[in-house]
Amino acid sequence: MIQRRQFLQRGIVATAAGASWMCKPQRTALLADEPNQDASSHLPIGSCRIGLQQAVAAGIDGVEVRVGNAAERLEIADPKTIAKYKEEMQQTGLVVRSLMMGLLNQNPLATDPRGPAWLEQSITAAKQLGAPVILVAFFGKGNLLEDDGRVKQDDVARVVQRLKAAAPLAKEAGVILAIENYFDGEQNERLLDRIDHDSVQVYYDVYNTGTTKGHDVPADIHRLRDRIAQFHFKNGNHFLDHEKEKFEPIAAAVNAIGFQGWAVLETSDPTGDAIADTRRNADFLRGLLG
């Protein structure tokens, strides 16, 4: 089982959000049973809701981890934190697939003077961990849209400037800065065109854009295509299979563009058992994407 995951991880090259259930640390005991080895997918499945040890029990391929709270030096930049994750990866055979800069939702990249340093620290940490994607979040205070839907042009201009400055460092590290926001496909396309660097792409959250904002998710996916670094899947307080019909056309679009990255679960835990609920959501998603 470990060999299979390692094969998948080596074969796929690197190329959040305003909901209350996003990427919070979980403290659920490990299940005794082994991960499901029957379900398969051409896309690895990760989670930002559980740790590496729990991911083994849930039968998924890796995790997304937070960079930490606002500070001059992020938690992820601490050598002890890096060493801990490396040890866990060695023990489990799984990977830290991506880092999540959720702190930018309260400390916006556009306005916080520490933003550029946080990008640099996260890029360095991602390189050390072999994590090819960094989620750069634009929700909450960092939302690039006004309440009436108008684009915050001044904030966007500063974001473009800061991401442009960080992009060469990301490229050198083999890392993608993946922006996650409430923009539709056309708005994100224009934003990427302004940044104009292949190390800055989109982290596409199918719930935030579809259910929350009412965007045409399959159309967005087809429009952005190879400019999507990674996907988040969630369904509010429900399992993904609660509304199977909603996710079928989304999965069809992901498959149609030949996406070769990861699908990361940002799902809630309806039963209160993070591992069992992650396993159920992962199995459902594999069935759609496989």
LOSE-759992 format. One line per 10 residues: number of its first residue (from 1); for each residue z, x, y of N, C-alpha, C. Coordinates in Angstrom, 3 decimals, padded with zeros to 6 digits, always signed. Example, Ala and Ser with C-alpha at 12.3 -4.5 7.8 and 13.67 -1.06 7.14 Angstrom:
residues 2
1> +007.800,+013.190,-005.690,+007.800,+012.300,-004.500,+007.800,+013.200,-003.300  +007.080,+012.850,-002.250,+007.140,+013.670,-001.060,+007.870,+012.900,+000.030 .
This chain:
residues 290
1> +000.000,+000.831,-001.201,+000.000,+000.000,+000.000,+000.000,+000.869,+001.256  +000.832,+001.907,+001.266,+000.877,+002.804,+002.408,-000.463,+003.503,+002.573  -001.063,+003.954,+001.437,-002.342,+004.647,+001.513,-003.404,+003.746,+002.115  -003.376,+002.468,+001.755,-004.355,+001.520,+002.291,-004.211,+001.412,+003.800  -002.978,+001.299,+004.279,-002.776,+001.176,+005.724,-003.221,+002.441,+006.441  -002.887,+003.598,+005.855,-003.276,+004.838,+006.498,-004.791,+004.955,+006.586  -005.466,+004.476,+005.562,-006.930,+004.496,+005.586,-007.466,+003.634,+006.724  -006.899,+002.430,+006.860,-007.327,+001.548,+007.927,-007.057,+002.152,+009.288  -005.876,+002.799,+009.419,-005.494,+003.341,+010.713,-006.378,+004.506,+011.101  -006.770,+005.354,+010.133,-007.633,+006.490,+010.439,-009.059,+006.042,+010.708 .
11> -009.433,+004.918,+010.072,-010.818,+004.485,+010.195,-011.111,+003.724,+011.470  -010.063,+003.320,+012.215,-010.295,+002.555,+013.436,-009.865,+003.389,+014.622  -010.805,+003.701,+015.488,-010.547,+004.609,+016.593,-010.383,+003.780,+017.858  -009.591,+004.279,+018.806,-009.166,+003.538,+019.960,-010.269,+002.821,+020.640  -010.062,+002.089,+020.353,-011.368,+001.892,+020.700,-011.388,+003.188,+020.635  +002.144,-008.042,+029.649,+001.882,-009.129,+028.850,+002.457,-010.233,+029.527  +002.930,-010.680,+028.948,+002.488,-011.839,+029.671,+003.652,-012.621,+030.213  +003.373,-013.723,+031.030,+004.439,-014.444,+031.692,+005.206,-015.384,+030.795  +004.927,-015.513,+029.526,+005.628,-016.430,+028.634,+006.948,-015.843,+028.192  +007.920,-016.689,+027.957,+009.267,-016.214,+027.669,+009.388,-015.581,+026.308 .
21> +008.432,-015.841,+025.416,+008.529,-015.298,+024.058,+007.876,-013.928,+023.926  +007.356,-013.320,+025.008,+006.536,-012.127,+024.845,+007.353,-010.892,+024.533  +007.013,-010.250,+023.453,+007.406,-008.875,+023.154,+008.864,-008.585,+023.371  +009.756,-009.473,+022.967,+011.171,-009.200,+023.092,+011.681,-008.527,+021.827  +012.655,-007.596,+021.939,+013.174,-006.952,+020.743,+013.806,-007.972,+019.817  +013.627,-007.793,+018.521,+014.188,-008.694,+017.533,+015.230,-007.979,+016.700  +016.216,-008.698,+016.229,+017.296,-008.118,+015.442,+017.488,-008.896,+014.145  +016.386,-009.153,+013.463,+016.432,-009.891,+012.205,+016.515,-008.920,+011.045  +017.361,-009.235,+010.057,+017.509,-008.356,+008.897,+016.216,-008.300,+008.103  +015.969,-007.149,+007.438,+014.772,-006.981,+006.627,+014.810,-007.902,+005.419 .
31> +013.646,-008.411,+005.074,+013.544,-009.195,+003.851,+013.480,-008.255,+002.660  +013.918,-008.743,+001.532,+013.940,-007.898,+000.337,+012.580,-007.825,-000.332  +011.739,-008.854,-000.125,+010.469,-008.866,-000.848,+009.464,-007.920,-000.213  +008.433,-007.574,-000.949,+007.434,-006.622,-000.496,+006.381,-007.329,+000.356  +005.678,-006.590,+001.235,+004.622,-007.209,+002.037,+003.519,-007.794,+001.166  +002.857,-008.801,+001.720,+001.755,-009.454,+001.035,+000.570,-008.503,+000.932  +000.115,-008.197,-000.262,-001.000,-007.277,-000.463,-002.298,-008.003,-000.782  -002.245,-009.340,-000.826,-003.428,-010.088,-001.201,-004.334,-010.367,-000.006  -003.701,-010.733,+001.146,-004.505,-011.045,+002.325,-005.117,-009.770,+002.879  -006.371,-009.853,+003.299,-007.028,-008.672,+003.841,-007.864,-009.058,+005.042 .
41> -008.162,-008.105,+005.890,-008.953,-008.340,+007.073,-009.647,-007.069,+007.463  -010.805,-007.214,+008.122,-011.466,-006.022,+008.619,-010.791,-005.538,+009.901  -009.882,-006.319,+010.469,-009.123,-005.900,+011.641,-007.654,-005.710,+011.274  -007.067,-004.572,+011.643,-005.618,-004.415,+011.431,-004.843,-005.398,+012.308  -003.691,-005.807,+011.824,-002.823,-006.747,+012.534,-001.548,-006.023,+012.952  -001.176,-006.151,+014.202,+000.064,-005.581,+014.702,+000.948,-006.647,+015.310  +002.102,-006.230,+015.825,+003.013,-007.153,+016.489,+003.791,-006.424,+017.568  +004.073,-007.140,+018.646,+004.971,-006.593,+019.668,+006.314,-007.292,+019.612  +006.560,-008.027,+018.546,+007.801,-008.785,+018.407,+008.803,-008.154,+017.450  +008.362,-007.241,+016.623,+009.247,-006.626,+015.641,+009.036,-005.118,+015.632 .
51> +009.995,-004.406,+014.998,+009.902,-002.964,+014.905,+009.161,-002.524,+013.655  +009.039,-001.208,+013.514,+008.263,-000.651,+012.400,+008.863,-000.987,+011.041  +010.168,-000.901,+010.896,+010.785,-001.221,+009.613,+010.542,-002.678,+009.242  +010.654,-003.573,+010.231,+010.397,-004.984,+009.967,+008.923,-005.239,+009.678  +008.051,-004.443,+010.316,+006.614,-004.623,+010.109,+006.224,-004.359,+008.663  +006.908,-003.431,+008.009,+006.649,-003.184,+006.586,+006.923,-004.455,+005.788  +008.076,-005.074,+006.034,+008.443,-006.281,+005.302,+007.528,-007.451,+005.644  +006.986,-007.471,+006.862,+006.109,-008.568,+007.277,+004.673,-008.365,+006.797  +004.357,-007.174,+006.266,+003.035,-006.930,+005.716,+001.959,-006.713,+006.757  +002.348,-006.168,+007.927,+001.346,-005.876,+008.951,+001.173,-004.363,+009.081 .
61> +000.278,-003.946,+009.969,-000.171,-002.555,+009.991,+000.477,-001.668,+011.038  +001.161,-002.251,+012.013,+001.776,-001.445,+013.052,+002.378,-002.312,+014.131  +002.836,-001.666,+015.216,+003.537,-002.395,+016.264,+003.087,-001.931,+017.647  +003.404,-002.762,+018.609,+003.258,-002.426,+020.022,+004.664,-002.326,+020.605  +004.948,-001.265,+021.350,+006.306,-001.054,+021.849,+006.321,-001.003,+023.371  +007.450,-001.379,+023.937,+007.612,-001.388,+025.387,+007.910,+000.011,+025.904  +007.493,+000.273,+027.128,+007.755,+001.584,+027.723,+009.149,+001.663,+028.307  +009.824,+000.528,+028.472,+011.180,+000.505,+029.011,+011.240,-000.168,+030.371  +012.441,-000.236,+030.902,+012.660,-000.879,+032.195,+012.358,+000.081,+033.344  +012.334,-000.463,+034.546,+012.020,+000.333,+035.725,+013.055,+001.433,+035.938 .
71> +012.566,+002.657,+036.044,+013.401,+003.827,+036.294,+012.479,+004.960,+036.710  +013.036,+005.980,+037.325,+012.189,+007.115,+037.712,+011.533,+007.730,+036.486  +012.296,+007.777,+035.401,+011.760,+008.280,+034.143,+011.868,+007.177,+033.101  +010.727,+006.728,+032.611,+010.717,+005.635,+031.655,+011.370,+006.042,+030.339  +011.890,+005.058,+029.631,+012.499,+005.310,+028.325,+011.493,+005.936,+027.364  +010.250,+005.500,+027.436,+009.235,+006.016,+026.517,+008.922,+007.482,+026.787  +009.292,+007.982,+027.970,+009.047,+009.381,+028.315,+010.149,+010.304,+027.824  +011.212,+009.739,+027.273,+012.328,+010.527,+026.755,+011.930,+011.134,+025.404  +012.039,+012.449,+025.239,+011.695,+013.071,+023.955,+012.443,+012.461,+022.770  +013.655,+011.988,+022.993,+014.411,+011.369,+021.910,+013.750,+010.064,+021.451 .
81> +013.224,+009.319,+022.391,+012.525,+008.078,+022.044,+011.260,+008.378,+021.248  +010.509,+009.370,+021.699,+009.297,+009.774,+020.985,+009.639,+010.237,+019.573  +010.684,+011.049,+019.446,+011.086,+011.557,+018.134,+011.496,+010.417,+017.207  +012.181,+009.414,+017.764,+012.615,+008.265,+016.947,+011.407,+007.516,+016.392  +010.439,+007.253,+017.236,+009.257,+006.531,+016.769,+008.457,+007.356,+015.762  +008.347,+008.636,+016.001,+007.620,+009.488,+015.055,+008.301,+009.489,+013.689  +009.617,+009.532,+013.682,+010.350,+009.501,+012.413,+010.122,+008.177,+011.696  +010.160,+007.072,+012.453,+009.947,+005.763,+011.841,+008.525,+005.618,+011.313  +007.560,+006.164,+012.024,+006.181,+006.108,+011.541,+006.030,+006.892,+010.237  +006.671,+008.040,+010.172,+006.604,+008.843,+008.953,+007.275,+008.114,+007.793 .
91> +008.382,+007.465,+008.060,+009.112,+006.755,+007.012,+008.346,+005.541,+006.493  +007.696,+004.818,+007.397,+007.060,+003.552,+007.021,+005.582,+003.695,+006.655  +004.926,+004.752,+007.133,+003.485,+004.864,+006.944,+002.686,+003.991,+007.887  +003.366,+003.322,+008.822,+002.700,+002.485,+009.813,+002.580,+003.251,+011.132  +002.013,+002.603,+012.141,+001.785,+003.291,+013.407,+002.314,+002.484,+014.589  +002.628,+003.198,+015.658,+002.751,+002.582,+016.975,+001.334,+002.517,+017.528  +000.785,+001.349,+017.536,-000.614,+001.179,+017.932,-000.794,+001.232,+019.444  +000.153,+000.635,+020.178,-000.032,+000.515,+021.622,+001.313,+000.470,+022.331  +001.282,+000.807,+023.620,+002.438,+000.711,+024.497,+002.218,-000.449,+025.456  +003.316,-001.101,+025.848,+003.213,-002.232,+026.757,+004.016,-001.968,+028.017 .
101> +003.337,-001.980,+029.165,+003.987,-001.769,+030.451,+004.394,-003.105,+031.059  +005.293,-003.804,+030.359,+005.766,-005.101,+030.831,+006.569,-005.012,+032.106  +007.131,-003.837,+032.413,+007.915,-003.679,+033.637,+007.087,-003.942,+034.883  +005.748,-003.851,+034.768,+004.892,-004.077,+035.925,+004.857,-005.539,+036.352  +005.351,-006.444,+035.511,+005.404,-007.850,+035.889,+006.446,-008.092,+036.979  +007.483,-007.282,+037.001,+008.513,-007.381,+038.043,+008.399,-006.276,+039.078  +007.694,-005.215,+038.720,+007.520,-004.058,+039.598,+006.021,-003.751,+039.645  +005.273,-004.509,+040.446,+003.808,-004.499,+040.344,+003.176,-003.137,+040.583  +002.152,-002.871,+039.809,+001.398,-001.629,+039.974,+000.803,-001.546,+041.374  +000.450,-002.682,+041.936,-000.195,-002.687,+043.247,+000.734,-002.237,+044.365 .
111> +002.038,-002.439,+044.202,+002.948,-002.222,+045.329,+004.090,-001.265,+045.054  +004.476,-001.063,+043.811,+005.620,-000.192,+043.538,+005.188,+001.274,+043.644  +005.853,+002.062,+044.464,+005.451,+003.462,+044.637,+005.587,+004.298,+043.376  +006.373,+003.811,+042.404,+006.546,+004.545,+041.145,+005.415,+004.274,+040.151  +004.540,+003.323,+040.478,+003.487,+002.921,+039.559,+002.626,+004.055,+039.032  +002.076,+004.914,+039.893,+001.250,+006.014,+039.383,+001.991,+006.931,+038.425  +003.257,+007.229,+038.726,+004.042,+008.086,+037.830,+004.294,+007.394,+036.504  +004.510,+006.079,+036.539,+004.713,+005.339,+035.286,+003.456,+005.383,+034.426  +002.304,+005.269,+035.043,+001.053,+005.368,+034.286,+000.949,+006.739,+033.615  +001.236,+007.785,+034.361,+001.146,+009.137,+033.814,+002.136,+009.344,+032.671 .
121> +003.369,+008.874,+032.856,+004.378,+009.019,+031.794,+003.964,+008.257,+030.543  +003.419,+007.068,+030.722,+003.005,+006.252,+029.575,+001.813,+006.884,+028.859  +000.886,+007.436,+029.607,-000.269,+008.111,+028.993,+000.190,+009.303,+028.170  +001.093,+010.093,+028.716,+001.612,+011.257,+027.991,+002.310,+010.826,+026.707  +003.136,+009.777,+026.808,+003.848,+009.284,+025.625,+002.876,+008.731,+024.587  +001.864,+007.997,+025.036,+000.879,+007.435,+024.106,+000.158,+008.540,+023.350  -000.189,+009.603,+024.049,-000.841,+010.733,+023.387,+000.076,+011.346,+022.337  +001.343,+011.504,+022.652,+002.291,+012.092,+021.709,+002.481,+011.218,+020.475  +002.394,+009.924,+020.658,+002.590,+008.986,+019.546,+001.293,+008.668,+018.804  +000.167,+009.105,+019.351,-001.110,+008.744,+018.739,-001.456,+007.292,+018.937 .
131> -000.936,+006.685,+020.013,-001.197,+005.280,+020.320,-002.366,+005.197,+021.293  -003.497,+004.653,+020.893,-004.700,+004.725,+021.719,-004.826,+003.679,+022.817  -003.868,+002.750,+022.929,-003.987,+001.671,+023.915,-002.677,+001.521,+024.680  -002.788,+001.353,+025.996,-001.640,+001.026,+026.843,-001.935,-000.289,+027.553  -001.084,-001.289,+027.337,-001.221,-002.567,+028.015,-000.662,-002.427,+029.430  -001.511,-002.645,+030.418,-001.107,-002.604,+031.825,-001.046,-004.052,+032.309  +000.168,-004.559,+032.526,+000.381,-005.997,+032.708,+000.316,-006.422,+034.174  -000.247,-007.632,+034.391,-000.354,-008.200,+035.733,+000.053,-009.672,+035.715  +001.326,-009.909,+035.469,+001.869,-011.262,+035.469,+003.098,-011.295,+036.379  +003.714,-012.457,+036.533,+004.905,-012.548,+037.372,+004.610,-012.084,+038.791 .
141> +005.441,-011.185,+039.293,+005.236,-010.650,+040.638,+003.951,-009.830,+040.732  +003.488,-009.353,+039.588,+002.281,-008.538,+039.568,+000.995,-009.326,+039.411  +001.090,-010.661,+039.370,-000.087,-011.511,+039.210,-001.100,-011.221,+040.309  -002.345,-011.045,+039.942,-003.395,-010.742,+040.915,-004.050,-011.996,+041.488  -003.509,-013.163,+041.142,-004.000,-014.433,+041.669,-002.913,-015.130,+042.479  -003.316,-015.762,+043.575,-002.415,-016.628,+044.320,-002.180,-017.907,+043.524  -001.195,-018.692,+043.940,-000.902,-019.947,+043.246,-002.093,-020.897,+043.256  -002.935,-020.803,+044.286,-004.092,-021.684,+044.364,-005.315,-021.107,+043.665  -005.147,-019.963,+042.971,-006.231,-019.373,+042.210,-007.041,-018.325,+042.942  -006.792,-018.151,+044.241,-007.527,-017.126,+044.990,-007.077,-015.730,+044.559 .
151> -008.001,-014.788,+044.547,-007.704,-013.408,+044.170,-006.973,-012.707,+045.310  -005.922,-011.973,+044.967,-005.191,-011.175,+045.951,-005.982,-009.887,+046.193  -006.869,-009.954,+047.158,-007.829,-008.869,+047.352,-007.158,-007.540,+047.683  -006.119,-007.544,+048.493,-005.442,-006.293,+048.849,-004.774,-005.670,+047.623  -004.134,-006.513,+046.815,-003.492,-006.004,+045.604,-004.537,-005.445,+044.640  -005.644,-006.149,+044.508,-006.701,-005.685,+043.612,-007.236,-004.335,+044.079  -007.399,-004.172,+045.382,-007.911,-002.908,+045.904,-006.969,-001.750,+045.567  -005.659,-001.977,+045.676,-004.697,-000.916,+045.345,-004.671,-000.651,+043.845  -004.793,-001.716,+043.041,-004.836,-001.552,+041.586,-006.061,-000.737,+041.182  -007.200,-001.049,+041.764,-008.423,-000.296,+041.476,-008.216,+001.179,+041.800 .
161> -007.622,+001.453,+042.947,-007.391,+002.834,+043.363,-006.484,+003.567,+042.385  -005.412,+002.923,+041.957,-004.444,+003.586,+041.087,-004.977,+003.755,+039.669  -005.715,+002.777,+039.178,-006.284,+002.910,+037.845,-007.411,+003.935,+037.824  -008.188,+003.986,+038.890,-009.223,+005.014,+038.990,-008.612,+006.414,+038.945  -007.486,+006.571,+039.633,-006.831,+007.876,+039.672,-006.271,+008.269,+038.313  -005.787,+007.286,+037.543,-005.166,+007.564,+036.243,-006.181,+007.662,+035.114  -007.375,+007.105,+035.303,-008.354,+007.026,+034.221,-008.755,+008.382,+033.640  -009.004,+009.409,+034.454,-009.363,+010.708,+033.864,-008.275,+011.288,+032.973  -007.018,+011.109,+033.356,-005.912,+011.573,+032.517,-005.882,+010.803,+031.204  -006.133,+009.491,+031.287,-006.172,+008.674,+030.075,-007.298,+009.134,+029.155 .
171> -008.451,+009.399,+029.719,-009.590,+009.852,+028.909,-009.272,+011.165,+028.214  -008.667,+012.090,+028.941,-008.305,+013.377,+028.358,-007.319,+013.208,+027.210  -006.444,+012.205,+027.321,-005.442,+011.947,+026.289,-005.984,+011.099,+025.149  -007.202,+010.574,+025.282,-007.752,+009.694,+024.254,-007.128,+008.322,+024.269  -006.789,+007.836,+025.463,-006.056,+006.584,+025.621,-006.855,+005.613,+026.492  -006.784,+004.323,+026.147,-007.387,+003.269,+026.950,-006.299,+002.570,+027.751  -006.490,+002.453,+029.074,-005.630,+001.627,+029.918,-006.206,+000.217,+029.874  -005.493,-000.700,+029.223,-006.022,-002.042,+028.954,-005.313,-003.057,+029.846  -006.034,-003.612,+030.792,-005.445,-004.517,+031.770,-005.371,-005.931,+031.200  -004.181,-006.542,+031.323,-003.984,-007.919,+030.863,-003.562,-008.760,+032.054 .
181> -004.313,-009.831,+032.307,-004.078,-010.630,+033.497,-004.534,-012.066,+033.268  -004.541,-012.864,+034.352,-004.989,-014.251,+034.274,-006.443,-014.422,+034.705  -007.163,-013.350,+034.922,-008.565,-013.446,+035.321,-009.410,-014.040,+034.201  -010.502,-014.683,+034.584,-011.478,-015.086,+033.579,-012.416,-013.913,+033.295  -013.370,-014.122,+032.413,-014.239,-013.027,+032.007,-015.041,-012.442,+033.154  -015.562,-013.295,+034.031,-016.369,-012.806,+035.146,-015.524,-011.990,+036.120  -014.318,-012.465,+036.423,-013.440,-011.735,+037.341,-013.037,-010.379,+036.757  -012.743,-010.357,+035.464,-012.403,-009.080,+034.836,-013.601,-008.139,+034.798  -014.773,-008.696,+034.612,-015.980,-007.885,+034.609,-016.164,-007.201,+035.964  -015.950,-007.962,+037.033,-016.071,-007.387,+038.372,-015.007,-006.323,+038.621 .
191> -013.787,-006.579,+038.133,-012.705,-005.601,+038.299,-013.040,-004.302,+037.574  -013.523,-004.408,+036.342,-013.891,-003.205,+035.593,-015.048,-002.470,+036.250  -015.977,-003.210,+036.815,-017.106,-002.574,+037.492,-016.627,-001.757,+038.691  -015.620,-002.255,+039.387,-015.094,-001.525,+040.547,-014.372,-000.258,+040.114  -013.664,-000.320,+038.994,-012.963,+000.865,+038.497,-013.959,+001.862,+037.916  -014.935,+001.335,+037.201,-016.081,+002.116,+036.715,-015.655,+003.335,+035.897  -014.849,+003.091,+034.870,-014.436,+004.180,+033.981,-014.220,+003.605,+032.585  -014.764,+004.273,+031.561,-014.686,+003.719,+030.212,-013.297,+003.815,+029.600  -012.365,+004.456,+030.275,-010.986,+004.507,+029.784,-010.132,+003.381,+030.343  -010.742,+002.482,+031.100,-010.064,+001.269,+031.574,-010.827,+000.069,+031.037 .
201> -010.157,-000.747,+030.234,-010.772,-001.919,+029.612,-009.834,-003.117,+029.747  -010.114,-004.169,+029.016,-009.326,-005.401,+029.081,-008.491,-005.562,+027.826  -007.248,-005.991,+028.002,-006.396,-006.445,+026.900,-006.447,-007.968,+026.977  -007.158,-008.590,+026.045,-007.437,-010.014,+026.168,-006.408,-010.839,+025.397  -005.654,-011.661,+026.129,-004.668,-012.565,+025.536,-005.280,-013.955,+025.464  -005.523,-014.424,+024.246,-006.264,-015.669,+024.068,-005.469,-016.896,+024.506  -004.132,-016.794,+024.542,-003.292,-017.921,+024.952,-003.180,-017.972,+026.477  -002.907,-016.831,+027.087,-002.740,-016.802,+028.543,-003.999,-017.285,+029.257  -005.152,-016.852,+028.759,-006.403,-017.214,+029.406,-006.853,-018.624,+029.040  -006.645,-019.003,+027.784,-007.112,-020.299,+027.314,-006.136,-021.424,+027.588 .
211> -005.003,-021.425,+026.891,-004.047,-022.525,+027.016,-003.411,-022.563,+028.397  -003.030,-021.417,+028.935,-002.331,-021.384,+030.222,-003.272,-021.641,+031.388  -004.439,-020.990,+031.387,-005.346,-021.084,+032.532,-006.591,-021.936,+032.285  -006.829,-022.316,+031.056,-007.955,-023.191,+030.775,-009.312,-022.521,+030.799  -009.343,-021.203,+030.641,-010.622,-020.498,+030.608,-011.339,-020.769,+029.277  -012.636,-020.569,+029.270,-013.438,-020.669,+028.055,-013.305,-019.343,+027.316  -012.373,-019.278,+026.377,-012.036,-018.016,+025.722,-013.217,-017.433,+024.946  -013.888,-018.190,+024.078,-015.038,-017.608,+023.378,-016.099,-017.068,+024.335  -016.357,-017.784,+025.440,-017.346,-017.312,+026.407,-016.894,-016.009,+027.054  -015.595,-015.915,+027.389,-015.048,-014.676,+027.954,-015.231,-013.509,+026.990 .
221> -014.933,-013.768,+025.718,-015.029,-012.710,+024.705,-016.464,-012.218,+024.588  -017.417,-013.152,+024.560,-018.825,-012.752,+024.484,-019.251,-011.996,+025.739  -018.715,-012.384,+026.869,-019.099,-011.734,+028.125,-018.562,-010.305,+028.203  -017.309,-010.121,+027.816,-016.668,-008.813,+027.948,-017.006,-007.881,+026.787  -017.193,-008.417,+025.613,-017.644,-007.692,+024.430,-016.934,-006.349,+024.236  -017.674,-005.252,+024.378,-017.106,-003.926,+024.081,-016.216,-003.390,+025.193  -015.903,-004.236,+026.176,-014.951,-003.847,+027.210,-013.561,-004.402,+026.902  -013.402,-004.992,+025.729,-012.094,-005.469,+025.264,-011.492,-004.410,+024.346  -010.324,-003.906,+024.723,-009.664,-002.864,+023.937,-008.823,-003.450,+022.814  -008.209,-004.611,+023.066,-007.271,-005.177,+022.100,-007.045,-006.650,+022.430 .
231> -006.577,-007.399,+021.413,-006.292,-008.819,+021.595,-004.815,-009.120,+021.356  -004.288,-010.044,+022.137,-003.003,-010.680,+021.855,-003.269,-012.093,+021.345  -002.589,-012.451,+020.266,-002.628,-013.822,+019.747,-001.227,-014.403,+019.787  -001.113,-015.600,+020.311,+000.141,-016.364,+020.256,-000.179,-017.829,+020.465  +000.833,-018.678,+020.291,+000.625,-020.117,+020.433,+001.891,-020.784,+020.950  +002.416,-020.241,+022.038,+003.627,-020.820,+022.613,+004.782,-020.762,+021.638  +005.457,-021.869,+021.474,+006.609,-021.936,+020.566,+006.220,-022.354,+019.148  +004.930,-022.360,+018.856,+004.448,-022.825,+017.562,+003.812,-021.687,+016.769  +003.635,-021.915,+015.466,+002.840,-021.020,+014.641,+001.371,-021.120,+015.064  +000.624,-020.077,+014.790,-000.806,-020.106,+015.088,-001.498,-021.234,+014.321 .
241> -001.060,-021.478,+013.083,-001.730,-022.506,+012.272,-001.377,-023.931,+012.696  -000.504,-024.065,+013.712,-000.164,-025.387,+014.234,-001.383,-026.047,+014.873  -002.269,-025.206,+015.446,-003.503,-025.714,+016.047,-004.676,-024.864,+015.569  -004.941,-024.969,+014.285,-005.984,-024.154,+013.678,-007.311,-024.320,+014.386  -007.622,-025.548,+014.789,-008.921,-025.822,+015.403,-009.099,-025.087,+016.730  -007.989,-024.746,+017.385,-008.075,-024.021,+018.655,-008.470,-022.562,+018.442  -008.012,-021.982,+017.339,-008.221,-020.557,+017.109,-009.499,-020.247,+016.325  -010.062,-021.227,+015.651,-011.274,-020.973,+014.864,-012.441,-020.488,+015.724  -012.774,-021.155,+016.843,-013.891,-020.641,+017.662,-013.572,-019.311,+018.323  -012.303,-019.051,+018.596,-011.910,-017.768,+019.171,-012.143,-016.654,+018.162 .
251> -011.680,-016.885,+016.925,-011.887,-015.890,+015.873,-013.371,-015.676,+015.606  -014.141,-016.743,+015.663,-015.586,-016.619,+015.445,-016.218,-015.733,+016.518  -015.748,-015.853,+017.752,-016.271,-015.024,+018.831,-015.881,-013.562,+018.642  -014.624,-013.324,+018.223,-014.171,-011.956,+017.956,-015.043,-011.311,+016.882  -015.315,-012.055,+015.833,-016.167,-011.534,+014.760,-017.609,-011.347,+015.226  -018.079,-012.255,+016.058,-019.484,-012.216,+016.482,-019.798,-010.988,+017.327  -018.839,-010.519,+018.108,-019.112,-009.348,+018.957,-018.901,-008.036,+018.202  -018.503,-008.131,+016.928,-018.301,-006.925,+016.137,-017.096,-006.118,+016.579  -016.062,-006.800,+017.021,-014.866,-006.108,+017.515,-014.235,-005.250,+016.415  -013.870,-004.021,+016.752,-013.337,-003.084,+015.764,-011.949,-002.565,+016.127 .
261> -011.250,-003.246,+017.023,-009.899,-002.828,+017.395,-008.834,-003.572,+016.602  -007.703,-003.808,+017.236,-006.575,-004.489,+016.598,-006.338,-005.857,+017.212  -005.786,-006.763,+016.412,-005.255,-008.034,+016.881,-003.732,-007.941,+016.796  -003.072,-008.122,+017.921,-001.614,-007.953,+017.984,-000.951,-009.308,+018.198  -000.004,-009.622,+017.335,+000.738,-010.873,+017.437,+001.795,-010.774,+018.529  +001.789,-011.759,+019.418,+002.835,-011.904,+020.430,+003.505,-013.256,+020.216  +003.601,-013.620,+018.955,+004.021,-014.958,+018.554,+005.529,-015.141,+018.634  +005.922,-016.409,+018.746,+007.331,-016.767,+018.729,+007.815,-016.893,+017.285  +009.087,-017.235,+017.105,+009.690,-017.369,+015.780,+010.254,-018.776,+015.614  +009.416,-019.747,+015.249,+009.866,-021.131,+015.159,+011.044,-021.340,+014.222 .
271> +011.130,-020.563,+013.134,+012.234,-020.755,+012.187,+013.418,-019.852,+012.496  +013.252,-018.935,+013.433,+014.316,-017.983,+013.739,+014.293,-016.748,+012.861  +013.370,-016.677,+011.927,+013.240,-015.517,+011.043,+011.997,-014.742,+011.473  +012.207,-013.668,+012.236,+011.087,-012.939,+012.840,+010.128,-012.385,+011.799  +010.660,-011.900,+010.689,+009.800,-011.280,+009.682,+008.965,-012.330,+008.947  +009.619,-013.373,+008.472,+008.894,-014.422,+007.749,+007.861,-015.094,+008.651  +008.228,-015.338,+009.903,+007.312,-016.012,+010.819,+006.146,-015.101,+011.192  +006.410,-013.815,+011.338,+005.327,-012.864,+011.587,+004.376,-012.819,+010.405  +004.927,-012.806,+009.197,+004.096,-012.795,+007.994,+003.189,-014.025,+007.946  +003.733,-015.181,+008.254,+002.935,-016.416,+008.222,+001.806,-016.351,+009.253 .
281> +002.120,-015.934,+010.474,+001.095,-015.839,+011.507,+000.041,-014.786,+011.165  +000.478,-013.665,+010.594,-000.461,-012.608,+010.219,-001.394,-013.081,+009.117  -000.858,-013.759,+008.129,-001.691,-014.263,+007.031,-002.726,-015.271,+007.558  -002.297,-016.116,+008.467,-003.236,-017.092,+009.051,-004.336,-016.373,+009.829  -003.945,-015.380,+010.625,-004.933,-014.668,+011.432,-005.903,-013.879,+010.561  -005.394,-013.276,+009.488,-006.290,-012.590,+008.552,-007.324,-013.547,+007.964  -006.847,-014.754,+007.651,-007.766,-015.742,+007.088,-008.888,-016.100,+008.056  -008.588,-016.096,+009.366,-009.604,-016.404,+010.357,-010.538,-015.233,+010.596  -009.981,-014.028,+010.623,-010.765,-012.849,+011.008,-011.379,-012.135,+009.814  -010.873,-012.415,+008.619,-011.324,-011.680,+007.452,-012.669,-012.177,+006.937 .
